[in-house]
């Protein structure tokens, strides 16, 4: 009676222990009597007690392994320390379990060997500037080598490339000299651009000054032209006014009924004004000379007292006429 319940409990515990659940992104490798039986995927599974066992629980997620720095020698005999990172994913749980004893150690050694082969064909400068090429070549080589192990290498990255101390110091000096050279070039280019801007500014200033001088000359010429036009118009207006005044005087004389003697006296006044000028010789027509004599006689008669006018008028008149005739 006591043995039966104990047996039932033991059987229940054994049955429960044989129920297995495989989580997502995992796989269980099952062996039956020491030989590979099957690979369990995600889900609920039941193994035969005492006959089957879980040989390995395999993680199917992408994994990353950071390997310690590896010493490598370049084509120009420079020893460097290179720290690499490998990303891989298990694609076949059976091959991963039975293909190699220690897959991670195998990948590390294979990575170091492949890295030495690739770097050995490259010089130092090429190694420092060709990381992407090295990564691609290493990924391809490791992927082919790890495929029989059920491992797929997805990516390889060179984390650090550390050359010797002397080379680092030389490279730092070279980089410093390069920075100073670039700084000098940038400074020279800046000074050149500044000089060009200053020259452009001076050029624009000179052009603007020339344009201003040109406009000033044009405005001065136009002002002088306007002044001369105004002066000419003023003189023409003055001459016109004088001519209009003379015409008005002649009209008034004619309207007043002036005879030939008055007109002759006006002519004599004009000749008198001409004689007051700078000319040294004045040619007077003969008829004007006779008229001048006649006017002079008439003036004398007008100035003589009344008793004497009657006696002298006839003589002076005829004398003037005779003188005029002689001049003719």
C-alpha positions in Angstrom: 0.0 0.0 0.0 2.9 2.5 0.7 4.9 1.4 -2.4 2.2 2.1 -4.9 1.7 5.8 -4.2 5.4 6.4 -4.2 5.7 4.6 -7.6 2.9 6.8 -9.0 4.6 10.0 -7.8 7.9 8.9 -9.4 6.2 8.1 -12.6 4.4 11.5 -12.7 7.7 13.3 -12.0 9.4 11.3 -14.8 6.6 12.2 -17.2 6.7 15.8 -16.3 10.5 15.9 -16.8 10.1 14.5 -20.2 7.9 17.3 -21.4 10.1 20.1 -23.0 9.2 23.5 -24.5 11.7 24.9 -27.0 11.6 28.8 -26.9 11.8 31.1 -29.9 15.1 31.3 -31.8 16.4 28.2 -30.2 16.9 24.5 -31.2 17.4 21.4 -29.2 19.6 18.5 -30.5 18.2 15.2 -29.3 20.2 11.9 -29.0 18.7 8.5 -28.7 20.9 5.9 -27.0 24.0 8.1 -27.7 23.3 8.7 -31.4 21.8 11.8 -33.1 18.1 11.4 -33.3 16.5 14.8 -34.3 16.5 18.5 -33.8 13.6 20.0 -32.0 12.3 23.4 -33.2 10.1 25.9 -31.4 7.2 24.4 -29.5 6.1 21.6 -27.1 8.0 18.3 -27.3 8.1 14.9 -25.3 11.2 12.8 -25.1 11.4 9.2 -24.3 12.6 8.8 -20.8 15.9 7.0 -20.2 16.4 6.5 -24.0 16.5 10.1 -25.4 18.4 13.1 -24.0 18.9 16.7 -25.0 22.5 16.8 -26.3 22.7 20.6 -26.9 20.6 23.7 -26.6 21.5 25.9 -29.6 20.9 29.6 -29.8 19.9 30.6 -33.3 20.2 34.4 -32.8 22.9 36.4 -34.4 25.9 36.5 -32.0 29.0 38.7 -31.8 32.4 37.7 -30.6 35.1 40.3 -29.7 38.5 38.7 -30.1 41.6 40.1 -28.4 44.2 41.9 -30.5 46.2 39.7 -32.9 49.8 40.5 -34.0 50.1 40.7 -37.8 52.9 41.6 -40.1 52.4 43.7 -43.2 54.0 43.3 -46.6 56.7 45.9 -45.7 57.5 44.1 -42.4 55.6 46.3 -39.9 54.1 44.4 -37.0 50.7 45.7 -35.9 48.1 44.7 -33.4 44.6 44.3 -34.9 41.5 43.9 -32.8 38.6 42.3 -34.7 34.9 41.6 -34.1 33.0 38.7 -35.8 29.2 38.5 -36.2 27.9 35.1 -36.9 24.6 33.0 -36.8 24.1 29.3 -36.3 22.1 27.9 -39.3 22.4 24.2 -38.6 22.2 23.0 -35.0 23.3 19.5 -35.8 26.5 20.6 -37.7 27.2 23.2 -35.0 27.0 20.4 -32.3 29.0 17.7 -34.1 31.0 19.7 -36.6 33.7 21.2 -34.3 34.6 20.7 -30.7 34.7 24.4 -29.7 33.1 26.5 -32.4 34.0 29.9 -30.8 37.7 29.0 -30.3 37.7 27.6 -33.9 36.3 30.9 -35.2 38.9 32.9 -33.3 41.8 30.9 -34.6 40.4 31.0 -38.1 39.9 34.8 -37.9 43.5 35.3 -36.8 44.9 33.1 -39.6 42.7 34.8 -42.3 43.7 38.2 -41.0 47.4 37.4 -41.2 47.0 36.1 -44.7 45.2 39.2 -45.9 47.4 41.8 -44.1 50.5 40.0 -45.3 49.7 40.9 -48.9 49.2 44.6 -48.0 51.6 47.5 -47.1 51.1 49.6 -44.0 49.5 52.6 -45.7 47.1 50.3 -47.6 46.2 48.5 -44.4 45.3 51.7 -42.7 43.2 53.0 -45.5 41.5 49.7 -46.7 39.4 48.6 -43.7 36.3 48.0 -45.8 38.3 45.8 -48.2 39.8 43.8 -45.4 36.4 43.3 -43.7 34.8 42.1 -47.0 37.6 39.6 -47.7 37.7 38.3 -44.2 33.9 37.8 -44.1 34.0 35.9 -47.4 36.8 33.6 -46.2 35.3 32.9 -42.8 31.9 32.2 -44.2 33.3 29.6 -46.5 35.4 28.0 -43.8 32.6 27.9 -41.1 29.9 26.6 -43.4 30.6 22.9 -42.6 30.1 23.8 -38.9 26.6 25.1 -39.5 27.8 28.7 -38.9 27.3 31.7 -41.2 29.6 34.7 -40.7 27.4 37.8 -41.4 29.9 40.5 -40.8 33.6 41.2 -39.8 34.8 44.5 -38.4 38.4 45.6 -37.6 37.9 47.4 -34.3 41.4 48.7 -33.8 44.6 48.8 -35.9 47.6 49.7 -33.7 50.9 50.2 -35.4 54.2 50.3 -33.5 55.0 53.3 -31.3 57.7 54.7 -33.6 55.4 54.5 -36.6 52.6 56.1 -34.6 54.8 59.0 -33.7 55.9 59.4 -37.3 52.3 59.2 -38.4 51.3 61.9 -35.8 54.1 64.1 -37.1 53.0 63.6 -40.7 49.4 64.3 -39.7 50.5 67.4 -37.9 52.5 68.6 -40.9 49.5 67.8 -43.1 47.2 69.8 -40.9 49.6 72.8 -40.8 49.9 72.6 -44.6 46.1 72.6 -45.0 45.9 75.4 -42.5 48.4 77.4 -44.6 46.5 76.6 -47.8 43.2 77.7 -46.2 44.8 80.9 -44.8 46.4 81.7 -48.2 43.0 81.1 -49.9 41.3 83.3 -47.4 43.9 86.1 -47.9 43.5 85.7 -51.7 39.7 85.9 -51.4 40.0 88.9 -49.1 42.4 90.6 -51.6 40.0 89.8 -54.5 37.1 91.3 -52.5 39.2 94.4 -51.7 40.2 94.8 -55.3 36.6 94.3 -56.4 35.5 96.9 -53.9 38.1 99.4 -55.2 37.1 98.6 -58.7 33.4 99.3 -57.9 34.4 102.4 -56.1 36.4 103.7 -59.0 33.6 102.8 -61.4 31.1 104.6 -59.2 33.5 107.6 -58.9 34.0 107.7 -62.7 30.2 107.5 -63.2 29.8 110.3 -60.7 32.4 112.5 -62.4 30.8 111.7 -65.8 27.4 112.7 -64.5 28.9 115.9 -62.9 30.5 116.9 -66.2 27.3 116.1 -68.1 25.3 118.2 -65.6 27.8 121.0 -65.8 27.7 121.0 -69.6 23.9 120.9 -69.5 23.9 123.8 -67.0 26.3 125.8 -69.2 24.3 125.0 -72.2 21.1 126.0 -70.4 22.9 129.2 -69.2 24.0 130.1 -72.8 20.5 129.4 -74.1 19.0 131.6 -71.4 21.5 134.4 -72.1 20.9 134.1 -75.9 17.2 134.1 -75.3 17.7 137.2 -73.0 19.8 139.0 -75.6 17.3 138.1 -78.3 14.5 139.3 -76.1 16.4 142.6 -75.5 17.1 143.1 -79.2 13.4 142.3 -79.9 12.4 144.9 -77.3 14.7 147.5 -78.8 13.4 146.8 -82.3 9.8 146.9 -81.0 10.6 150.2 -79.2 12.1 151.6 -82.4 9.2 150.4 -84.4 6.9 151.9 -81.9 8.8 155.2 -82.0 8.6 155.3 -85.8 5.0 154.5 -85.7 4.4 157.3 -83.2 6.4 159.7 -85.3 4.4 158.7 -88.3 1.1 159.0 -86.4 2.2 162.4 -85.2 2.7 163.6 -88.8 6.4 164.2 -88.7 7.9 165.6 -91.9 11.1 164.9 -93.7 13.1 167.3 -91.6 12.3 165.4 -88.4 13.3 162.1 -89.9 16.5 163.7 -91.1 17.3 165.0 -87.6 16.8 161.4 -86.3 19.2 160.2 -88.8 21.7 162.8 -87.7 21.3 161.7 -84.1 22.1 158.1 -85.2 25.3 159.3 -86.9 26.2 161.3 -83.9 26.0 158.2 -81.7 28.1 156.3 -84.3 30.7 159.1 -84.2 31.0 158.7 -80.4 32.3 155.1 -80.9 35.8 153.9 -81.3 35.9 154.1 -85.1 38.5 156.6 -86.5 36.8 157.2 -89.8 33.2 157.6 -90.6 32.0 157.7 -94.2 28.8 159.7 -94.4 26.7 159.6 -97.6 26.5 162.9 -99.5 22.8 163.4 -99.1 23.2 163.0 -95.3 26.0 165.6 -95.4 23.7 168.1 -97.1 21.0 167.4 -94.7 23.5 167.9 -91.8 24.3 171.3 -93.1 20.7 172.2 -93.5 20.1 171.0 -89.9 22.9 173.0 -88.7 21.6 176.2 -90.4 18.1 175.6 -89.0 19.6 175.2 -85.5 21.5 178.5 -85.9 18.4 180.3 -87.0 16.5 178.9 -84.1 19.2 180.2 -81.7 19.3 183.7 -83.3 17.2 186.5 -81.6 14.0 187.4 -83.3 15.2 190.7 -85.0 18.2 189.0 -86.5 16.4 185.8 -87.7 14.7 187.4 -90.6 17.9 188.9 -91.9 20.1 185.9 -91.5 17.7 183.0 -92.3 17.8 183.3 -96.0 21.6 183.7 -96.2 22.4 180.8 -93.9 19.9 178.6 -95.6 21.3 179.2 -99.0 24.9 179.0 -97.7 24.1 175.6 -96.2 22.6 174.4 -99.4 25.5 175.6 -101.4 27.9 173.9 -99.0 26.0 170.7 -99.4 26.1 170.9 -103.1 29.8 171.5 -103.0 30.3 168.5 -100.9 28.2 166.4 -103.3 
